[in-house]
Amino acid sequence: MSHTSSQFKWVWSYLGAQHHGLRRGFFFGLFLSAVTSMMIVVNPFLSQRLIDQVIIPGNTEPLLRILALMLVVQVVRLSLRYLMIIVMELKSTQAMTIIRHQMYDVVQAQDYRFQAKIRTGNMMTRMTSDLDMLRHTLAWITYQGVDALVTFAATLTFFLLVNWRLAVCLAAVTPCILYLSRRFVRRIRPRFVLLRQKLTELSTAVTENIDGHRVVKAFAREDYEQEHFEKFNADYRDTSYENAVISAKYQPLLEFGSQILTVITLIVGGIFLINGELTPGQYLSFSSLTWALAMPLRMLGMLLADWQRFNAAAAMIREVTEAPAGIADKPGARALAKRPAGAVEFDRVSLTLNGSVILEDISFTAAPGQTIGILGSTGAGKTSLVNLLMRFYEPTAGTVRLDGADIQEYTISSLRRSIGLAMQDVFLFSDTTRGNIAYGRPDLGEEEIVRRAVQADADSFIRGMEDGYDTIVGERGVGLSGGQRQRIALARALAVAPAVLVLDDTTSSVDSETERYIQEQLRGLDFPCTKIIIAQRITSFRGADLILVMDKGKIIERGTHEELLANKGFYRYIWNLQNNAGEEAANAAR
C-alpha cells in the first residue's frame, strides 16, 4: 500500500500546487462524508430509546419527539450526502481537466525523443482511461474509503458504549479480514500493472492500424492485421480474466468474514438478551447496525482492487507530468524584436543521437536572400540540418547562428515564427483548406491566403474542390493526392512570410512542370527570404547560390551547379543519372 499511498500523495500535492482552491473543495467533500457517516449511529440510538423508553414501558409522551428527531436526522443526512456527492464529482472533474491540460502542455513542450519514447496509442490511453481512473478515485474511492473507515469506527465506538463485551466479540473477526485483504492486495497489485501494459499495447495496435489503413489495404494485409489485433485483444482479455479470477477467490472470503458478524450478533447478542445483560432496544440497535460494521469489511476487497487500478494509472500520468523538460528557452533568451534579415550560419556543427553520429563538422553560410541547395542520399543527414535550425534538436558541438547570433539566444517561439518549414511528410489538420494554409497566421486575410496558394500552385485545384477554400480536407489530408498536400504545406509555409524558408523534399510528389512553376514563384516572392532547399532532384535547386552535397553526416562537395559539374564528383554522377546521360557518362563521372 505504501507505493499506492505515495502516488496519491503526489496527486494531492500536485493538485494543491496547480489550484489552491481545489484541495479545499475535496477536504470539504470528505468532511461531509465523515459527518454523514457518523450520523448513521444516531437513528439506531434513537430507536433504542424508542424501544426501551416508549414501547416497552408504554410511555407515549416522547414518541412524537423521537420520531420527529429521527426524521430530521435522516433528511439532514441525505441532504448533506447529496451535497457531498455533487462537490466530489465537480472537483474530481475539475482535477482531471487540470491534469489533462498540464499533460498536454508537457507533450507540446517535448522534443522528438519524447515522442519516440511514448507511442501515440500509449499517450492516448494515459490522457483518457488513466485520467478517468484518477477522476473515479477522487470522486468515488476516496469518499467511499472515508465512509468505510468512519462508519466502522463510529459503529464500533457506539457498540463499545452500549455493551463492550458484545462489541469485542464482533471486533475479534476483523483481524482475519484484514489478513485476507493484505494477501489480496499483494497478489492483485502486479496484475493491474500488467493489465495496464496490455491495454497500452492494444491501444497502440488500434492507433497504428487506423493511421496506416491505406498501407494495409495497398498490400491486402487485412487478414494479417486482424490476427495481429486479435493477439493483443486476447492478451488483454486473458489478463482481465485472470484478475477477475483472483478477485473472485478472495471476495467470497471477505464476504464470509463480514457475514459472521451477523451470526455473532444473533447468537451472542441473543444470549446476552436472555440473560438480561442486554435490553431489547440495545439488541435492536446492535442488529440494525451490524451491517454498518460489516459493510466496510465487505467493500474492502473492491476498494483495494480499485486502489490498485488507480496506482497503475497514476504512475503512467506521473511519468508524463514529471518528464524531464525537452528543448526549452535558455535563461535570458530574448524574443526576436523584428523580422530577421535571414543570414544563416552553421559553424562546425556536429550532432550525436543515441550514440550514433548524425552530423559531423558541418559549416556553411547563407547570406540574406540566398538560396542553399542540399543534396544527398537517404540518411546523409539533410533533414537533421533542418531539425537543428528549428531547434528540434540541439547540436552536440558547434553553433547555429541567425543574423550572427546563436539561435539559442532567441526564444524558441520567436525563432520558429521566423522560419517557414514545409516537409515531404505532410501533416494537414482536419480543417478547411483555408484553415490549413493560415495555420501559422490565423489572422491572415482572404487575399493573402489566395496569393500564397497561387505561389504554391495550389489555387487551381483548391477552387476545383466542392467548397473551394472552405473544403474540409479530412484528417491528415485524406482525399488529397500527395502532390496536393505538399502544395498546401508549401502555401502554409509561405503564409507566415518567413525570413528563412526551408523546403525539405517539398516538391517530391509534384510533376516537373509544377515544380518549375513553383521555382519561378519562389524566385519572385514579395518578401525577402533566405531559402534552404533539400531535394533529391537537382532541378529543384539548379539556380542555387550554393549547393551542398552530403554523405554520412558530412559535406563532401560544395559549390554552384556549374562548379560541381566541373568537379566530376558525386554531384556530377547524380546529374548524369537524372538526365539520362548514359551508362558510360555515369561511369566516367565516378
C-alpha positions as CSV (number, residue, x, y, z in Angstrom):
1,M,0.0,0.0,0.0
2,S,2.9,2.4,0.6
3,H,3.6,2.8,-3.2
4,T,0.0,3.4,-3.8
5,S,-0.1,5.9,-1.0
6,S,2.9,7.7,-2.5
7,Q,1.0,8.0,-5.8
8,F,-2.0,9.5,-4.1
9,K,0.2,11.9,-2.1
10,W,1.7,13.0,-5.4
11,V,-1.7,13.6,-6.9
12,W,-2.8,15.5,-3.8
13,S,0.3,17.7,-3.7
14,Y,0.2,18.2,-7.5
15,L,-3.4,19.5,-7.4
16,G,-2.5,21.8,-4.5
17,A,0.3,23.3,-6.5
18,Q,-1.8,23.7,-9.6
19,H,-5.0,25.0,-8.0
20,H,-5.1,26.2,-4.4
21,G,-8.9,26.0,-4.0
22,L,-9.2,22.5,-5.4
23,R,-7.9,20.7,-2.3
24,R,-10.2,22.8,-0.1
25,G,-13.1,21.6,-2.1
26,F,-12.0,17.9,-1.7
27,F,-11.5,18.5,2.1
28,F,-15.0,19.9,2.3
29,G,-16.4,16.9,0.5
30,L,-14.5,14.4,2.6
31,F,-15.6,16.3,5.7
32,L,-19.3,16.0,4.7
33,S,-18.6,12.3,4.0
34,A,-17.3,11.8,7.6
35,V,-20.1,13.7,9.2
36,T,-22.8,11.8,7.3
37,S,-21.1,8.5,8.1
38,M,-21.0,9.4,11.8
39,M,-24.7,10.3,11.7
40,I,-25.5,6.7,10.8
41,V,-25.4,5.7,14.6
42,V,-27.9,8.5,15.6
43,N,-31.1,6.8,14.5
44,P,-30.2,3.4,15.9
45,F,-29.5,5.2,19.2
46,L,-33.0,6.9,19.0
47,S,-34.5,3.5,18.1
48,Q,-33.0,2.0,21.2
49,R,-34.7,4.8,23.3
50,L,-37.9,4.3,21.4
51,I,-38.0,0.6,22.3
52,D,-36.7,0.9,25.9
53,Q,-38.4,4.1,27.0
54,V,-41.5,4.3,24.9
55,I,-42.8,0.9,23.6
56,I,-41.9,-1.4,26.5
57,P,-43.0,0.9,29.3
58,G,-46.0,2.1,27.3
59,N,-44.9,5.7,27.7
60,T,-46.2,7.6,24.6
61,E,-45.3,11.1,25.7
62,P,-41.8,11.2,24.0
63,L,-43.0,9.2,21.0
64,L,-43.6,12.1,18.6
65,R,-40.5,14.0,19.6
66,I,-38.3,10.9,19.0
67,L,-39.9,10.2,15.6
68,A,-39.6,13.8,14.5
69,L,-36.0,13.9,15.5
70,M,-35.3,10.6,13.6
71,L,-37.0,12.2,10.5
72,V,-34.9,15.4,10.8
73,V,-31.7,13.4,11.2
74,Q,-32.4,11.4,8.1
75,V,-33.4,14.4,6.0
76,V,-30.3,16.3,7.1
77,R,-28.0,13.4,6.5
78,L,-29.4,12.7,3.0
79,S,-29.2,16.4,2.1
80,L,-25.6,16.6,3.2
81,R,-24.9,13.4,1.3
82,Y,-26.3,14.9,-1.9
83,L,-24.2,18.0,-1.4
84,M,-21.1,15.9,-0.8
85,I,-21.6,13.8,-4.0
86,I,-22.0,17.0,-6.1
87,V,-18.9,18.5,-4.6
88,M,-16.8,15.4,-5.2
89,E,-17.9,15.0,-8.7
90,L,-17.4,18.6,-9.6
91,K,-13.9,18.8,-8.0
92,S,-12.8,15.4,-9.5
93,T,-13.8,16.5,-13.0
94,Q,-12.0,19.8,-12.4
95,A,-8.9,18.0,-11.3
96,M,-9.0,15.7,-14.3
97,T,-9.3,18.7,-16.6
98,I,-6.3,20.5,-14.9
99,I,-4.1,17.4,-15.1
100,R,-5.0,16.7,-18.7
101,H,-4.2,20.3,-19.6
102,Q,-0.9,20.0,-17.9
103,M,-0.1,16.7,-19.6
104,Y,-0.9,18.3,-23.0
105,D,1.4,21.3,-22.2
106,V,4.2,18.9,-21.3
107,V,3.7,16.9,-24.5
108,Q,3.7,20.1,-26.6
109,A,6.9,21.2,-24.9
110,Q,8.8,17.9,-25.5
111,D,11.2,17.2,-28.4
112,Y,11.3,14.3,-30.8
113,R,13.0,11.9,-28.3
114,F,10.0,12.0,-26.0
115,Q,7.6,11.4,-28.9
116,A,9.7,8.4,-29.9
117,K,9.6,7.0,-26.3
118,I,5.9,7.1,-25.8
119,R,3.8,6.0,-28.7
120,T,0.6,7.6,-29.8
121,G,-1.7,4.8,-28.5
122,N,0.1,4.8,-25.2
123,M,-0.3,8.6,-24.8
124,M,-4.0,8.4,-25.7
125,T,-4.6,5.8,-23.0
126,R,-2.8,8.0,-20.5
127,M,-4.9,11.0,-21.4
128,T,-8.2,9.2,-21.4
129,S,-8.7,6.0,-19.5
130,D,-5.9,6.7,-17.0
131,L,-7.2,10.1,-16.2
132,D,-10.7,8.8,-15.9
133,M,-9.5,6.3,-13.4
134,L,-7.9,9.2,-11.5
135,R,-11.2,11.0,-11.6
136,H,-13.0,7.9,-10.4
137,T,-10.6,7.6,-7.5
138,L,-11.0,11.2,-6.4
139,A,-14.8,11.2,-6.9
140,W,-15.7,7.8,-5.5
141,I,-12.9,5.7,-4.0
142,T,-11.7,8.5,-1.6
143,Y,-15.1,9.2,0.0
144,Q,-16.0,5.5,0.0
145,G,-12.8,4.9,1.9
146,V,-13.6,7.7,4.3
147,D,-17.2,6.3,4.6
148,A,-15.9,2.8,5.4
149,L,-13.4,4.0,8.0
150,V,-15.6,6.5,9.8
151,T,-18.6,4.2,9.7
152,F,-16.6,1.3,11.1
153,A,-15.1,3.5,13.8
154,A,-18.4,5.2,14.8
155,T,-20.3,1.9,14.9
156,L,-17.6,0.1,16.9
157,T,-17.5,3.1,19.4
158,F,-21.2,3.0,19.7
159,F,-21.2,-0.7,20.3
160,L,-18.5,-0.4,23.0
161,L,-20.6,2.2,24.8
162,V,-23.7,0.1,24.7
163,N,-22.2,-3.4,25.5
164,W,-18.4,-3.7,25.3
165,R,-18.3,-7.5,25.6
166,L,-20.5,-8.0,22.5
167,A,-18.5,-5.3,20.7
168,V,-15.3,-7.1,21.4
169,C,-16.8,-10.4,20.1
170,L,-17.7,-8.6,16.9
171,A,-14.3,-6.8,16.6
172,A,-12.5,-10.2,17.0
173,V,-13.4,-11.1,13.4
174,T,-11.7,-8.0,11.8
175,P,-8.0,-9.2,12.1
176,C,-8.8,-12.2,9.9
177,I,-10.5,-10.0,7.3
178,L,-7.6,-7.6,7.3
179,Y,-5.2,-10.5,6.8
180,L,-7.1,-11.7,3.8
181,S,-7.2,-8.2,2.4
182,R,-3.5,-7.8,2.7
183,R,-2.9,-11.1,0.8
184,F,-5.4,-9.9,-1.9
185,V,-3.5,-6.6,-2.4
186,R,-0.1,-8.4,-2.8
187,R,-1.5,-10.7,-5.5
188,I,-3.6,-8.2,-7.4
189,R,-1.1,-5.2,-7.5
190,P,1.3,-6.6,-10.2
191,R,-1.7,-7.9,-12.1
192,F,-3.2,-4.5,-12.6
193,V,0.2,-3.1,-13.7
194,L,0.3,-5.9,-16.3
195,L,-3.3,-5.2,-17.3
196,R,-2.4,-1.5,-17.9
197,Q,0.5,-2.6,-20.1
198,K,-1.8,-4.9,-22.1
199,L,-4.3,-2.0,-22.6
200,T,-1.4,0.2,-23.9
201,E,-0.4,-2.5,-26.4
202,L,-4.0,-2.9,-27.6
203,S,-4.5,0.9,-28.0
204,T,-1.2,1.2,-29.9
205,A,-2.2,-1.6,-32.2
206,V,-5.5,0.1,-33.0
207,T,-4.0,3.5,-33.5
208,E,-1.2,2.3,-35.8
209,N,-3.8,0.3,-37.8
210,I,-6.0,3.3,-38.3
211,D,-3.1,5.6,-39.2
212,G,-1.8,3.0,-41.7
213,H,-5.0,1.8,-43.1
214,R,-4.0,2.8,-46.6
215,V,-0.8,0.7,-46.4
216,V,-2.8,-2.2,-45.1
217,K,-5.2,-2.1,-48.0
218,A,-2.5,-1.4,-50.5
219,F,-0.8,-4.7,-49.6
220,A,-4.0,-6.6,-48.9
221,R,-2.9,-7.3,-45.3
222,E,-6.3,-7.0,-43.7
223,D,-6.2,-10.7,-42.5
224,Y,-2.8,-10.3,-41.0
225,E,-3.8,-7.1,-39.2
226,Q,-6.9,-8.8,-37.9
227,E,-4.8,-11.6,-36.5
228,H,-2.3,-9.0,-35.1
229,F,-5.1,-7.1,-33.4
230,E,-6.7,-10.3,-32.1
231,K,-3.4,-11.3,-30.4
232,F,-3.4,-8.1,-28.3
233,N,-7.1,-8.2,-27.8
234,A,-6.8,-11.8,-26.5
235,D,-3.9,-10.9,-24.2
236,Y,-5.9,-8.1,-22.7
237,R,-8.9,-10.4,-22.3
238,D,-6.9,-13.2,-20.7
239,T,-5.2,-10.8,-18.3
240,S,-8.6,-9.3,-17.3
241,Y,-10.0,-12.8,-16.8
242,E,-7.1,-13.8,-14.6
243,N,-7.5,-10.7,-12.5
244,A,-11.2,-11.4,-12.2
245,V,-10.4,-15.0,-11.0
246,I,-8.1,-13.7,-8.3
247,S,-10.8,-11.2,-7.1
248,A,-13.4,-14.0,-7.3
249,K,-11.3,-16.2,-5.0
250,Y,-10.9,-13.5,-2.3
251,Q,-14.2,-11.7,-2.5
252,P,-16.3,-14.6,-1.1
253,L,-13.9,-15.0,1.8
254,L,-14.2,-11.3,2.6
255,E,-17.9,-11.6,2.3
256,F,-18.0,-14.6,4.5
257,G,-16.0,-12.8,7.2
258,S,-18.4,-9.9,7.2
259,Q,-21.5,-12.2,7.4
260,I,-20.0,-13.8,10.5
261,L,-20.7,-10.5,12.3
262,T,-24.4,-11.1,11.8
263,V,-24.2,-14.6,13.2
264,I,-22.3,-13.3,16.2
265,T,-25.0,-10.7,16.8
266,L,-27.7,-13.3,16.6
267,I,-26.1,-15.9,18.9
268,V,-24.0,-13.9,21.4
269,G,-26.5,-10.9,21.4
270,G,-29.4,-13.3,21.9
271,I,-27.6,-15.0,24.9
272,F,-27.0,-11.6,26.5
273,L,-30.6,-10.6,25.9
274,I,-31.9,-13.8,27.5
275,N,-29.6,-13.3,30.5
276,G,-30.8,-9.7,30.9
277,E,-27.3,-8.3,30.1
278,L,-28.8,-6.5,27.0
279,T,-32.1,-4.6,26.7
280,P,-34.4,-5.2,23.7
281,G,-33.6,-1.7,22.5
282,Q,-29.9,-2.3,22.7
283,Y,-30.2,-5.6,21.0
284,L,-32.2,-3.9,18.2
285,S,-29.5,-1.2,17.8
286,F,-26.9,-3.9,17.5
287,S,-29.0,-5.8,14.9
288,S,-29.7,-2.7,12.9
289,L,-26.1,-1.6,12.9
290,T,-24.3,-4.9,12.2
291,W,-24.4,-4.0,8.5
292,A,-22.5,-0.8,9.3
293,L,-19.7,-2.8,10.8
294,A,-19.9,-5.4,8.1
295,M,-20.2,-3.1,5.1
296,P,-16.7,-1.6,5.3
297,L,-15.2,-5.1,5.6
298,R,-17.4,-6.3,2.7
299,M,-16.3,-3.3,0.5
300,L,-12.6,-3.7,1.4
301,G,-11.8,-6.0,-1.4
302,M,-13.5,-3.9,-4.1
303,L,-11.9,-0.7,-2.8
304,L,-8.4,-2.2,-2.7
305,A,-8.8,-3.5,-6.2
306,D,-9.8,0.0,-7.5
307,W,-7.0,1.5,-5.4
308,Q,-4.5,-0.7,-7.3
309,R,-6.0,0.3,-10.6
310,F,-5.5,3.9,-9.6
311,N,-1.9,3.1,-8.7
312,A,-1.1,1.8,-12.2
313,A,-2.9,4.7,-13.8
314,A,-1.3,7.4,-11.6
315,A,2.2,6.0,-12.3
316,M,1.5,6.5,-16.1
317,I,0.2,10.0,-15.6
318,R,3.1,10.9,-13.3
319,E,5.6,9.8,-15.9
320,V,4.3,12.4,-18.3
321,T,3.8,15.3,-16.0
322,E,7.3,14.8,-14.5
323,A,9.0,14.1,-17.7
324,P,12.3,16.0,-18.0
325,A,11.9,19.2,-19.9
326,G,12.7,18.9,-23.6
327,I,14.4,21.7,-25.5
328,A,13.4,24.9,-23.8
329,D,14.4,28.6,-23.8
330,K,17.8,29.3,-22.3
331,P,17.9,31.6,-19.3
332,G,17.9,35.2,-20.6
333,A,16.7,34.2,-24.1
334,R,15.2,37.2,-25.9
335,A,12.4,37.3,-28.4
336,L,13.2,38.5,-31.9
337,A,12.1,42.1,-31.8
338,K,11.8,42.4,-35.5
339,R,11.9,40.3,-38.6
340,P,15.4,38.9,-39.0
341,A,17.3,39.5,-42.2
342,G,17.7,35.8,-42.7
343,A,21.5,35.2,-42.5
344,V,22.1,31.6,-41.5
345,E,25.4,30.1,-40.4
346,F,26.4,26.6,-39.3
347,D,29.8,26.8,-37.6
348,R,31.5,23.4,-37.1
349,V,28.2,21.8,-36.1
350,S,28.0,18.1,-35.0
351,L,25.1,16.1,-33.8
352,T,25.1,12.7,-32.0
353,L,21.8,10.9,-31.1
354,N,21.7,7.7,-29.1
355,G,25.4,7.1,-29.6
356,S,25.2,7.5,-33.4
357,V,27.0,10.3,-35.2
358,I,24.3,12.0,-37.4
359,L,26.2,15.2,-38.4
360,E,29.9,15.9,-38.2
361,D,31.7,19.2,-38.5
362,I,29.1,21.0,-40.7
363,S,30.0,24.5,-41.7
364,F,28.3,26.8,-44.3
365,T,26.9,30.3,-44.5
366,A,23.8,31.6,-46.3
367,A,23.6,35.4,-46.7
368,P,20.2,37.1,-46.6
369,G,18.2,36.3,-49.7
370,Q,20.4,33.5,-50.9
371,T,19.3,30.0,-51.9
372,I,21.1,27.0,-50.5
373,G,20.5,23.6,-52.1
374,I,21.3,20.4,-50.2
375,L,21.7,17.0,-52.0
376,G,22.5,13.7,-50.6
377,S,21.5,10.0,-50.3
378,T,18.9,8.8,-47.8
379,G,20.4,9.0,-44.2
380,A,23.0,11.6,-45.2
381,G,21.8,14.0,-42.5
382,K,20.0,16.5,-44.6
383,T,16.8,16.7,-42.5
384,S,18.9,16.8,-39.4
385,L,20.2,20.2,-40.5
386,V,16.6,21.4,-40.6
387,N,15.9,20.0,-37.2
388,L,18.9,21.9,-35.7
389,L,17.9,25.1,-37.3
390,M,14.3,24.7,-35.9
391,R,15.8,23.6,-32.6
392,F,14.0,20.3,-32.7
393,Y,17.4,19.0,-31.6
394,E,20.4,20.8,-30.0
395,P,23.9,20.4,-31.6
396,T,26.4,18.2,-29.8
397,A,29.1,20.7,-30.8
398,G,29.3,23.9,-32.8
399,T,26.9,26.8,-33.2
400,V,24.0,27.6,-35.4
401,R,23.5,31.3,-36.0
402,L,20.8,33.5,-37.3
403,D,21.8,37.1,-38.2
404,G,25.1,36.5,-36.5
405,A,23.7,35.4,-33.1
406,D,23.5,31.9,-31.7
407,I,19.9,30.7,-32.2
408,Q,19.9,29.6,-28.5
409,E,19.9,33.3,-27.6
410,Y,16.4,33.6,-29.1
411,T,13.2,32.3,-27.6
412,I,12.1,29.2,-29.4
413,S,8.7,30.5,-30.3
414,S,10.0,33.7,-31.9
415,L,12.7,31.7,-33.8
416,R,10.2,29.3,-35.3
417,R,7.8,32.0,-36.2
418,S,10.6,33.5,-38.4
419,I,11.2,30.2,-40.2
420,G,8.8,28.7,-42.7
421,L,9.0,24.9,-42.9
422,A,7.5,22.6,-45.5
423,M,8.4,18.9,-45.3
424,Q,7.9,15.9,-47.6
425,D,5.8,14.1,-44.9
426,V,2.9,16.5,-44.9
427,F,0.5,16.7,-41.9
428,L,-2.8,18.5,-42.6
429,F,-5.3,19.1,-39.9
430,S,-8.9,18.1,-40.2
431,D,-9.9,21.6,-41.1
432,T,-10.8,23.7,-44.1
433,T,-8.1,24.3,-46.8
434,R,-8.2,28.0,-45.7
435,G,-7.6,27.0,-42.1
436,N,-4.6,24.8,-43.0
437,I,-2.9,27.5,-45.1
438,A,-3.4,30.1,-42.4
439,Y,-2.4,27.8,-39.6
440,G,0.7,29.8,-38.7
441,R,-1.1,33.1,-39.1
442,P,-4.8,32.7,-38.1
443,D,-5.5,36.4,-38.8
444,L,-4.4,36.1,-42.4
445,G,-6.9,37.7,-44.9
446,E,-8.6,36.0,-47.8
447,E,-6.5,37.9,-50.4
448,E,-3.2,36.8,-48.7
449,I,-4.3,33.2,-48.4
450,V,-5.2,33.0,-52.1
451,R,-1.8,34.7,-53.0
452,R,0.2,32.1,-51.1
453,A,-1.9,29.3,-52.7
454,V,-1.2,30.7,-56.1
455,Q,2.6,30.8,-55.4
456,A,2.4,27.2,-54.3
457,D,0.4,26.3,-57.4
458,A,-2.5,25.1,-55.2
459,D,-5.1,27.7,-56.1
460,S,-6.3,25.9,-59.2
461,F,-7.1,22.5,-57.6
462,I,-8.4,24.2,-54.4
463,R,-11.0,26.1,-56.5
464,G,-11.9,22.9,-58.2
465,M,-12.9,21.2,-54.9
466,E,-16.6,21.1,-53.9
467,D,-16.4,24.0,-51.4
468,G,-13.2,25.6,-52.6
469,Y,-11.2,27.1,-49.7
470,D,-13.9,26.0,-47.3
471,T,-13.5,22.4,-48.2
472,I,-12.7,20.2,-45.2
473,V,-9.6,18.3,-46.3
474,G,-10.0,15.5,-43.7
475,E,-7.7,14.1,-41.1
476,R,-4.1,14.1,-42.4
477,G,-5.3,15.4,-45.7
478,V,-7.2,12.3,-46.7
479,G,-8.8,12.8,-50.1
480,L,-5.9,14.8,-51.5
481,S,-3.1,13.5,-53.6
482,G,0.5,13.6,-52.3
483,G,1.3,16.5,-54.5
484,Q,-1.7,18.4,-53.5
485,R,-0.9,18.0,-49.8
486,Q,2.7,19.2,-50.5
487,R,1.5,22.3,-52.2
488,I,-0.9,23.2,-49.4
489,A,2.0,22.6,-47.0
490,L,4.2,25.0,-49.1
491,A,1.4,27.6,-49.1
492,R,1.2,27.2,-45.3
493,A,5.0,27.9,-45.0
494,L,4.8,30.9,-47.3
495,A,1.8,32.3,-45.5
496,V,4.0,33.3,-42.5
497,A,6.3,35.3,-44.8
498,P,9.3,33.8,-43.2
499,A,12.8,35.2,-43.1
500,V,14.1,31.7,-43.8
501,L,12.1,29.3,-45.9
502,V,13.1,25.6,-45.5
503,L,11.8,23.1,-48.1
504,D,12.6,19.5,-47.2
505,D,11.8,17.5,-50.3
506,T,8.6,19.5,-50.6
507,T,8.1,19.0,-54.3
508,S,9.0,15.3,-54.5
509,S,5.4,14.4,-55.3
510,V,4.7,17.0,-58.0
511,D,5.4,16.8,-61.7
512,S,8.3,18.7,-63.4
513,E,6.0,21.4,-64.9
514,T,4.5,22.2,-61.5
515,E,8.0,22.2,-59.9
516,R,9.2,24.6,-62.5
517,Y,6.3,26.9,-61.8
518,I,6.9,26.8,-58.0
519,Q,10.6,27.6,-58.6
520,E,9.6,30.7,-60.6
521,Q,7.2,31.8,-57.9
522,L,9.9,31.3,-55.2
523,R,12.4,33.4,-57.1
524,G,9.8,36.2,-57.3
525,L,8.5,36.2,-53.7
526,D,7.1,39.5,-52.5
527,F,9.1,39.4,-49.3
528,P,12.9,38.9,-48.7
529,C,13.6,35.3,-47.8
530,T,16.6,33.0,-47.4
531,K,15.8,29.6,-48.9
532,I,17.2,26.2,-47.9
533,I,16.0,23.6,-50.3
534,I,16.6,19.9,-49.6
535,A,15.8,17.7,-52.6
536,Q,16.6,14.5,-54.5
537,R,16.2,16.2,-57.9
538,I,18.9,18.5,-58.9
539,T,16.5,20.6,-60.9
540,S,14.9,21.7,-57.6
541,F,17.9,24.0,-56.9
542,R,19.8,24.3,-60.1
543,G,19.9,28.1,-59.7
544,A,21.0,28.0,-56.1
545,D,23.8,30.3,-54.8
546,L,25.4,27.4,-53.0
547,I,24.8,23.6,-53.3
548,L,26.0,21.2,-50.5
549,V,26.4,17.5,-51.2
550,M,26.2,15.4,-48.1
551,D,27.1,11.8,-47.3
552,K,27.1,10.0,-43.9
553,G,26.7,13.3,-42.0
554,K,29.4,15.2,-43.8
555,I,29.6,17.7,-46.5
556,I,31.6,16.1,-49.3
557,E,31.2,18.7,-52.0
558,R,30.1,22.3,-52.2
559,G,29.8,24.9,-54.9
560,T,27.4,26.2,-57.6
561,H,25.8,24.0,-60.1
562,E,28.4,24.7,-62.7
563,E,31.3,24.3,-60.3
564,L,30.0,20.9,-59.1
565,L,29.5,19.6,-62.6
566,A,33.1,20.6,-63.4
567,N,34.4,18.7,-60.3
568,K,33.1,15.4,-61.8
569,G,32.3,14.0,-58.4
570,F,29.2,12.6,-56.8
571,Y,27.1,15.6,-57.9
572,R,28.1,15.1,-61.5
573,Y,27.3,11.4,-61.2
574,I,23.8,12.1,-59.9
575,W,23.3,14.8,-62.6
576,N,24.1,12.3,-65.3
577,L,21.8,9.7,-63.8
578,Q,18.9,12.1,-63.6
579,N,19.5,13.5,-67.1
580,N,19.9,10.1,-68.8
581,A,23.4,10.8,-69.9
582,G,24.1,7.1,-70.4
583,E,26.0,4.5,-68.6
584,E,29.4,5.5,-69.9
585,A,29.0,9.1,-68.8
586,A,27.9,7.9,-65.4
587,N,30.9,5.6,-65.0
588,A,33.2,8.4,-66.1
589,A,31.7,10.7,-63.5
590,R,32.6,8.1,-60.8
